Amino acid sequence: MSSEKTSTVSFSSRRRWAAALVLVAAGIGLAACGNTIRGAGQDMSNNGQAIQNTARDITQ
C-alpha cells in the first residue's frame, strides 16, 4: 500500500512541477510579446514622423 501512496504523491508532485513550468513559459512568452508589440508601436511612430518630415520638405 505504501508504494501506491508514494507513486500518487510522485505523480502529484510531477503535475505541480509541470504546471509551474507551463506558467513560467507562458509568462516569458507574454513578456516577449509585450516587447515585440512595443517595438512595433515605436516603428510605426518613427514611420509616421518620417512621413511628416517628408511632407514638410516637399511643401517648403
N, CA, C and O atoms as CSV, one atom per row, in Angstrom:
chain,resi,resn,atom,element,x,y,z
A,1,MET,N,N,0.797,-1.186,0.000
A,1,MET,CA,C,0.000,0.000,0.000
A,1,MET,C,C,0.848,1.262,0.000
A,1,MET,O,O,0.498,2.244,-0.655
A,2,SER,N,N,1.925,1.246,0.706
A,2,SER,CA,C,2.745,2.452,0.783
A,2,SER,C,C,3.350,2.808,-0.572
A,2,SER,O,O,3.569,3.985,-0.859
A,3,SER,N,N,3.623,1.804,-1.410
A,3,SER,CA,C,4.170,2.092,-2.739
A,3,SER,C,C,3.141,2.800,-3.607
A,3,SER,O,O,3.501,3.657,-4.414
A,4,GLU,N,N,1.852,2.453,-3.454
A,4,GLU,CA,C,0.802,3.151,-4.201
A,4,GLU,C,C,0.718,4.604,-3.782
A,4,GLU,O,O,0.585,5.497,-4.619
A,5,LYS,N,N,0.797,4.836,-2.486
A,5,LYS,CA,C,0.720,6.205,-1.973
A,5,LYS,C,C,1.924,7.014,-2.447
A,5,LYS,O,O,1.772,8.181,-2.808
A,6,THR,N,N,3.107,6.422,-2.452
A,6,THR,CA,C,4.311,7.105,-2.917
A,6,THR,C,C,4.202,7.476,-4.387
A,6,THR,O,O,4.576,8.584,-4.772
A,7,SER,N,N,3.694,6.566,-5.214
A,7,SER,CA,C,3.568,6.864,-6.634
A,7,SER,C,C,2.533,7.964,-6.868
A,7,SER,O,O,2.702,8.781,-7.773
A,8,THR,N,N,1.463,7.998,-6.068
A,8,THR,CA,C,0.451,9.049,-6.192
A,8,THR,C,C,1.049,10.396,-5.827
A,8,THR,O,O,0.811,11.388,-6.515
A,9,VAL,N,N,1.811,10.439,-4.768
A,9,VAL,CA,C,2.457,11.684,-4.362
A,9,VAL,C,C,3.450,12.123,-5.430
A,9,VAL,O,O,3.551,13.306,-5.753
A,10,SER,N,N,4.174,11.164,-5.968
A,10,SER,CA,C,5.141,11.475,-7.009
A,10,SER,C,C,4.451,12.034,-8.243
A,10,SER,O,O,4.934,12.996,-8.841
A,11,PHE,N,N,3.316,11.437,-8.635
A,11,PHE,CA,C,2.561,11.916,-9.787
A,11,PHE,C,C,2.032,13.321,-9.525
A,11,PHE,O,O,2.086,14.182,-10.404
A,12,SER,N,N,1.523,13.552,-8.322
A,12,SER,CA,C,1.004,14.870,-7.955
A,12,SER,C,C,2.127,15.906,-7.975
A,12,SER,O,O,1.937,17.037,-8.422
A,13,SER,N,N,3.283,15.506,-7.490
A,13,SER,CA,C,4.431,16.401,-7.479
A,13,SER,C,C,4.869,16.744,-8.904
A,13,SER,O,O,5.218,17.886,-9.201
A,14,ARG,N,N,4.845,15.740,-9.774
A,14,ARG,CA,C,5.194,15.985,-11.182
A,14,ARG,C,C,4.191,16.934,-11.834
A,14,ARG,O,O,4.569,17.803,-12.620
A,15,ARG,N,N,2.931,16.763,-11.509
A,15,ARG,CA,C,1.902,17.651,-12.058
A,15,ARG,C,C,2.141,19.089,-11.611
A,15,ARG,O,O,1.998,20.022,-12.400
A,16,ARG,N,N,2.503,19.263,-10.353
A,16,ARG,CA,C,2.782,20.620,-9.853
A,16,ARG,C,C,3.967,21.235,-10.573
A,16,ARG,O,O,3.928,22.402,-10.964
A,17,TRP,N,N,5.025,20.445,-10.747
A,17,TRP,CA,C,6.208,20.947,-11.464
A,17,TRP,C,C,5.860,21.281,-12.914
A,17,TRP,O,O,6.300,22.299,-13.448
A,18,ALA,N,N,5.072,20.420,-13.542
A,18,ALA,CA,C,4.674,20.668,-14.925
A,18,ALA,C,C,3.832,21.934,-15.018
A,18,ALA,O,O,4.019,22.733,-15.936
A,19,ALA,N,N,2.912,22.124,-14.083
A,19,ALA,CA,C,2.077,23.326,-14.071
A,19,ALA,C,C,2.938,24.570,-13.856
A,19,ALA,O,O,2.724,25.597,-14.501
A,20,ALA,N,N,3.895,24.478,-12.962
A,20,ALA,CA,C,4.786,25.602,-12.704
A,20,ALA,C,C,5.607,25.942,-13.947
A,20,ALA,O,O,5.775,27.115,-14.281
A,21,LEU,N,N,6.114,24.923,-14.625
A,21,LEU,CA,C,6.895,25.165,-15.834
A,21,LEU,C,C,6.045,25.800,-16.942
A,21,LEU,O,O,6.507,26.681,-17.666
A,22,VAL,N,N,4.802,25.338,-17.059
A,22,VAL,CA,C,3.898,25.913,-18.057
A,22,VAL,C,C,3.641,27.384,-17.746
A,22,VAL,O,O,3.651,28.220,-18.650
A,23,LEU,N,N,3.412,27.704,-16.485
A,23,LEU,CA,C,3.167,29.094,-16.099
A,23,LEU,C,C,4.392,29.979,-16.349
A,23,LEU,O,O,4.258,31.110,-16.818
A,24,VAL,N,N,5.566,29.470,-16.042
A,24,VAL,CA,C,6.792,30.233,-16.292
A,24,VAL,C,C,6.991,30.457,-17.792
A,24,VAL,O,O,7.324,31.561,-18.221
A,25,ALA,N,N,6.787,29.412,-18.577
A,25,ALA,CA,C,6.937,29.539,-20.029
A,25,ALA,C,C,5.926,30.524,-20.595
A,25,ALA,O,O,6.258,31.322,-21.471
A,26,ALA,N,N,4.694,30.473,-20.102
A,26,ALA,CA,C,3.664,31.411,-20.565
A,26,ALA,C,C,4.041,32.839,-20.189
A,26,ALA,O,O,3.857,33.758,-20.987
A,27,GLY,N,N,4.558,33.030,-19.000
A,27,GLY,CA,C,4.981,34.364,-18.568
A,27,GLY,C,C,6.097,34.914,-19.435
A,27,GLY,O,O,6.073,36.083,-19.820
A,28,ILE,N,N,7.062,34.087,-19.740
A,28,ILE,CA,C,8.170,34.512,-20.606
A,28,ILE,C,C,7.648,34.835,-22.003
A,28,ILE,O,O,8.047,35.830,-22.608
A,29,GLY,N,N,6.760,33.994,-22.505
A,29,GLY,CA,C,6.186,34.237,-23.830
A,29,GLY,C,C,5.406,35.536,-23.885
A,29,GLY,O,O,5.528,36.295,-24.846
A,30,LEU,N,N,4.611,35.797,-22.870
A,30,LEU,CA,C,3.840,37.047,-22.841
A,30,LEU,C,C,4.752,38.263,-22.712
A,30,LEU,O,O,4.485,39.305,-23.310
A,31,ALA,N,N,5.818,38.138,-21.942
A,31,ALA,CA,C,6.761,39.248,-21.823
A,31,ALA,C,C,7.424,39.537,-23.165
A,31,ALA,O,O,7.623,40.698,-23.523
A,32,ALA,N,N,7.762,38.495,-23.902
A,32,ALA,CA,C,8.366,38.682,-25.226
A,32,ALA,C,C,7.378,39.339,-26.177
A,32,ALA,O,O,7.763,40.198,-26.971
A,33,CYS,N,N,6.116,38.948,-26.107
A,33,CYS,CA,C,5.095,39.566,-26.966
A,33,CYS,C,C,4.945,41.044,-26.643
A,33,CYS,O,O,4.784,41.871,-27.541
A,34,GLY,N,N,4.997,41.370,-25.368
A,34,GLY,CA,C,4.886,42.770,-24.964
A,34,GLY,C,C,6.007,43.605,-25.551
A,34,GLY,O,O,5.773,44.719,-26.020
A,35,ASN,N,N,7.212,43.081,-25.530
A,35,ASN,CA,C,8.346,43.810,-26.104
A,35,ASN,C,C,8.196,43.950,-27.615
A,35,ASN,O,O,8.531,44.991,-28.180
A,36,THR,N,N,7.695,42.909,-28.268
A,36,THR,CA,C,7.512,42.950,-29.718
A,36,THR,C,C,6.466,43.989,-30.095
A,36,THR,O,O,6.666,44.762,-31.032
A,37,ILE,N,N,5.360,44.013,-29.374
A,37,ILE,CA,C,4.297,44.977,-29.656
A,37,ILE,C,C,4.789,46.391,-29.391
A,37,ILE,O,O,4.495,47.302,-30.164
A,38,ARG,N,N,5.528,46.584,-28.318
A,38,ARG,CA,C,6.079,47.899,-28.007
A,38,ARG,C,C,7.021,48.344,-29.126
A,38,ARG,O,O,6.993,49.505,-29.534
A,39,GLY,N,N,7.846,47.434,-29.617
A,39,GLY,CA,C,8.771,47.748,-30.706
A,39,GLY,C,C,8.034,48.081,-31.994
A,39,GLY,O,O,8.434,48.988,-32.724
A,40,ALA,N,N,6.959,47.352,-32.277
A,40,ALA,CA,C,6.165,47.628,-33.480
A,40,ALA,C,C,5.521,49.008,-33.372
A,40,ALA,O,O,5.470,49.745,-34.357
A,41,GLY,N,N,5.040,49.355,-32.208
A,41,GLY,CA,C,4.463,50.687,-31.996
A,41,GLY,C,C,5.491,51.777,-32.208
A,41,GLY,O,O,5.187,52.812,-32.800
A,42,GLN,N,N,6.692,51.558,-31.736
A,42,GLN,CA,C,7.765,52.538,-31.920
A,42,GLN,C,C,8.121,52.665,-33.402
A,42,GLN,O,O,8.363,53.770,-33.887
A,43,ASP,N,N,8.153,51.549,-34.118
A,43,ASP,CA,C,8.428,51.578,-35.557
A,43,ASP,C,C,7.370,52.385,-36.294
A,43,ASP,O,O,7.692,53.180,-37.176
A,44,MET,N,N,6.099,52.180,-35.932
A,44,MET,CA,C,5.021,52.933,-36.579
A,44,MET,C,C,5.143,54.424,-36.279
A,44,MET,O,O,4.916,55.264,-37.150
A,45,SER,N,N,5.495,54.734,-35.068
A,45,SER,CA,C,5.683,56.129,-34.688
A,45,SER,C,C,6.815,56.754,-35.493
A,45,SER,O,O,6.684,57.876,-35.984
A,46,ASN,N,N,7.912,56.043,-35.629
A,46,ASN,CA,C,9.044,56.548,-36.414
A,46,ASN,C,C,8.667,56.730,-37.882
A,46,ASN,O,O,9.068,57.709,-38.511
A,47,ASN,N,N,7.895,55.789,-38.426
A,47,ASN,CA,C,7.457,55.905,-39.819
A,47,ASN,C,C,6.542,57.105,-40.004
A,47,ASN,O,O,6.654,57.822,-40.998
A,48,GLY,N,N,5.649,57.329,-39.067
A,48,GLY,CA,C,4.773,58.494,-39.129
A,48,GLY,C,C,5.564,59.784,-39.095
A,48,GLY,O,O,5.256,60.725,-39.827
A,49,GLN,N,N,6.570,59.833,-38.260
A,49,GLN,CA,C,7.422,61.027,-38.168
A,49,GLN,C,C,8.180,61.242,-39.470
A,49,GLN,O,O,8.318,62.378,-39.925
A,50,ALA,N,N,8.667,60.176,-40.069
A,50,ALA,CA,C,9.387,60.293,-41.345
A,50,ALA,C,C,8.455,60.803,-42.447
A,50,ALA,O,O,8.859,61.626,-43.268
A,51,ILE,N,N,7.217,60.319,-42.468
A,51,ILE,CA,C,6.251,60.788,-43.470
A,51,ILE,C,C,5.960,62.272,-43.267
A,51,ILE,O,O,5.896,63.028,-44.237
A,52,GLN,N,N,5.783,62.690,-42.027
A,52,GLN,CA,C,5.539,64.107,-41.742
A,52,GLN,C,C,6.728,64.962,-42.185
A,52,GLN,O,O,6.545,66.023,-42.784
A,53,ASN,N,N,7.920,64.508,-41.896
A,53,ASN,CA,C,9.110,65.266,-42.297
A,53,ASN,C,C,9.216,65.363,-43.817
A,53,ASN,O,O,9.567,66.416,-44.350
A,54,THR,N,N,8.916,64.275,-44.511
A,54,THR,CA,C,8.963,64.283,-45.976
A,54,THR,C,C,7.916,65.230,-46.538
A,54,THR,O,O,8.202,66.004,-47.451
A,55,ALA,N,N,6.709,65.173,-46.001
A,55,ALA,CA,C,5.655,66.077,-46.457
A,55,ALA,C,C,6.039,67.522,-46.198
A,55,ALA,O,O,5.783,68.383,-47.040
A,56,ARG,N,N,6.634,67.803,-45.075
A,56,ARG,CA,C,7.074,69.167,-44.747
A,56,ARG,C,C,8.143,69.620,-45.735
A,56,ARG,O,O,8.111,70.758,-46.202
A,57,ASP,N,N,9.090,68.739,-46.057
A,57,ASP,CA,C,10.156,69.083,-47.005
A,57,ASP,C,C,9.592,69.359,-48.394
A,57,ASP,O,O,10.078,70.253,-49.086
A,58,ILE,N,N,8.589,68.616,-48.809
A,58,ILE,CA,C,8.008,68.799,-50.143
A,58,ILE,C,C,7.275,70.129,-50.233
A,58,ILE,O,O,7.353,70.817,-51.251
A,59,THR,N,N,6.566,70.492,-49.175
A,59,THR,CA,C,5.777,71.740,-49.215
A,59,THR,C,C,6.644,72.973,-49.069
A,59,THR,O,O,6.162,74.069,-49.357
A,60,GLN,N,N,7.857,72.870,-48.653
A,60,GLN,CA,C,8.722,74.057,-48.480
A,60,GLN,C,C,9.427,74.434,-49.731
A,60,GLN,O,O,10.185,75.403,-49.745
